[in-house]
Amino acid sequence: MAERVSAAILAGGMSTRMGQNKALLEVGGKPIVERVLERVREVAGGDVMIIANDREPYEHLGLPIYADLLPRKGPLGGLYTALMHSGEEHTLVVSCDQPFLSVPLMSYLISQREGYDVVVPLNSWGYPQSMYAVYGKGCIEPIRRRLDADELKVIGFFSDVRVREVAGEEIDQFDPERLSFFNVNTPEDLEKARQLAAELG
């Protein structure tokens, strides 16, 4: 059952390494952004939005589309925009280039949100996957301070809020191969994603 959280798909990147809009590239017979949308809709019972400065590629999805409130501030600016527009206390934030999001893992992250401002999984190297996490409204002011100071590292504000890290065996029970964290950034990534999608059916 979907929880009362919002969801935001960040699609504001320039796709410079790909050379074209990676969100619209097909993996498993459909654009990556549509794969992402299908999965987040399974877990988020609140509003679902796209954060993008170019509306046109996403209008067919029928979702609210919001441009960055503070332009040229990168993913942290996109996160800030999502939280400012969110209709719920917590928001699941993912990027538009993750074709293998795990519904069970996202559900688990959401279930851990009470008492925390951030619930974030760590990859196999122990690094926070900040574009696959749950954020509360309590993050807004700490993020704004970082944006105003032009300190744009996404996890830079984590020291100012309550963070729940999810790692190791907690992730293994839902996504042992860590496919959730696979991003399509390059043509090589795209080819690998298509091969994976074919193998996974």
C-alpha positions in Angstrom: 0.0 0.0 0.0 1.3 3.4 -1.0 2.3 5.7 1.9 1.3 9.4 2.2 4.6 10.7 1.0 5.2 12.8 -2.1 7.6 11.8 -4.8 9.8 14.0 -7.0 11.7 12.9 -10.1 14.7 15.1 -10.7 15.2 15.7 -14.4 17.2 18.9 -14.5 20.6 17.5 -15.5 22.3 18.5 -18.7 23.0 14.9 -19.9 26.4 16.1 -21.1 28.0 12.7 -21.0 25.2 11.1 -22.9 24.8 13.9 -25.5 21.0 13.6 -25.4 18.2 13.6 -22.8 18.9 10.4 -20.9 15.5 10.4 -19.3 13.8 9.8 -22.7 16.1 6.9 -23.8 14.4 3.5 -23.9 15.4 0.7 -21.6 13.3 -2.4 -21.7 11.0 -1.0 -24.3 10.1 2.3 -22.6 11.7 5.6 -21.7 13.7 5.5 -18.4 11.6 8.3 -16.9 8.5 6.2 -17.4 10.1 3.2 -15.7 11.0 5.5 -12.8 7.4 6.9 -12.7 5.8 3.5 -12.6 7.8 2.5 -9.7 7.5 5.6 -7.5 3.7 5.6 -8.1 3.6 2.2 -6.4 5.1 3.6 -3.1 4.1 7.2 -3.0 0.5 8.0 -2.2 0.9 11.7 -2.3 1.6 14.0 -5.2 4.2 13.0 -7.8 6.1 15.7 -9.6 8.9 16.3 -12.1 11.6 18.9 -11.4 12.9 20.1 -14.7 13.7 23.4 -16.3 12.6 22.2 -19.7 8.9 21.2 -19.5 8.2 20.0 -23.0 9.9 16.5 -22.8 7.7 15.6 -19.8 4.3 17.2 -20.5 3.0 13.9 -21.8 3.3 12.3 -18.4 0.5 14.5 -17.1 2.4 15.5 -13.9 3.1 18.8 -12.3 6.5 20.1 -13.6 8.4 22.6 -11.6 11.5 24.6 -12.7 14.3 25.2 -10.2 13.3 28.0 -7.8 17.0 28.9 -7.6 18.6 28.4 -11.0 22.0 26.8 -11.6 22.3 25.2 -8.2 22.5 21.7 -9.4 20.9 18.7 -7.8 20.7 20.4 -4.4 18.7 23.2 -6.0 16.4 20.5 -7.5 16.0 18.9 -4.1 15.1 22.3 -2.5 12.5 22.9 -5.3 10.9 19.5 -4.7 10.6 20.0 -1.0 9.2 23.5 -1.4 6.4 22.2 -3.7 5.7 18.9 -1.9 2.3 18.5 -0.4 3.4 16.0 2.3 5.8 16.1 5.2 8.2 13.7 3.5 9.2 13.3 -0.1 10.8 10.4 -1.9 13.4 11.9 -4.3 14.9 10.0 -7.2 16.6 10.9 -10.4 15.3 10.4 -13.9 18.1 8.1 -15.0 17.7 5.1 -12.7 15.9 2.3 -14.7 16.0 -0.3 -12.0 14.5 1.3 -8.9 13.5 -1.3 -6.3 9.9 -0.9 -5.1 10.5 -2.9 -2.0 13.6 -0.9 -1.1 11.8 2.4 -1.7 9.0 1.2 0.5 11.4 0.3 3.2 13.1 3.7 3.1 9.7 5.4 3.4 8.8 3.2 6.4 11.9 4.4 8.3 11.0 8.1 8.0 9.4 8.8 11.4 11.8 10.8 13.5 14.2 11.6 10.7 14.7 14.4 8.2 16.6 12.1 5.8 16.5 8.4 5.1 19.2 7.5 2.7 20.7 4.2 1.5 24.5 3.8 1.3 26.1 2.1 -1.7 28.6 -0.8 -1.5 31.4 1.8 -0.8 29.5 3.4 2.0 28.5 6.5 0.1 25.0 8.1 0.5 22.8 7.7 -2.5 21.3 11.2 -2.1 19.2 11.0 -5.3 17.4 7.9 -4.0 16.3 9.0 -0.6 13.4 10.3 1.5 13.6 13.9 2.8 11.4 15.8 5.3 10.4 19.4 5.3 12.9 19.9 8.1 15.6 19.9 5.4 14.4 23.1 3.7 16.1 25.7 5.9 19.4 23.8 6.1 19.4 23.3 2.4 18.6 27.0 1.8 21.5 28.1 3.9 23.8 25.9 1.8 22.4 27.2 -1.5 22.7 30.8 -0.4 26.4 30.1 0.5 26.9 28.3 -2.9 27.8 25.2 -1.1 26.2 22.8 -3.5 27.3 19.3 -2.4 24.0 17.5 -1.8 25.0 15.7 1.4 26.7 18.9 2.7 23.6 19.7 4.9 23.3 16.2 6.4 25.3 17.3 9.4 22.5 19.8 10.2 19.6 17.3 10.2 18.6 13.9 11.6 19.8 11.3 9.1 18.9 7.6 9.0 21.4 5.6 7.0 20.3 2.3 5.5 23.2 0.0 4.5 24.5 -3.6 4.2 22.1 -6.3 5.2 19.2 -3.9 5.4 19.6 -3.2 1.6 20.5 -6.9 0.8 17.0 -8.1 1.8 15.5 -5.9 -0.9 18.2 -5.3 -3.5 21.3 -7.5 -3.0 22.8 -6.6 -6.4 22.3 -2.9 -5.8 20.7 -2.4 -9.2 18.6 0.4 -7.7 21.7 2.6 -7.7 22.5 2.1 -11.4 22.5 5.4 -13.3 22.5 5.8 -17.0 25.1 8.5 -17.7 27.0 7.4 -20.7 26.3 5.4 -23.9 28.1 2.5 -22.3 25.8 2.7 -19.3 22.8 2.6 -21.6 24.0 -0.5 -23.4 24.5 -2.2 -20.1 21.1 -1.2 -18.9 19.5 -2.6 -22.0 21.3 -5.9 -21.5 20.2 -6.0 -17.9 16.6 -5.2 -18.7 16.6 -8.1 -21.3 18.1 -10.5 -18.7 15.6 -9.4 -16.0 12.7 -9.6 -18.4 
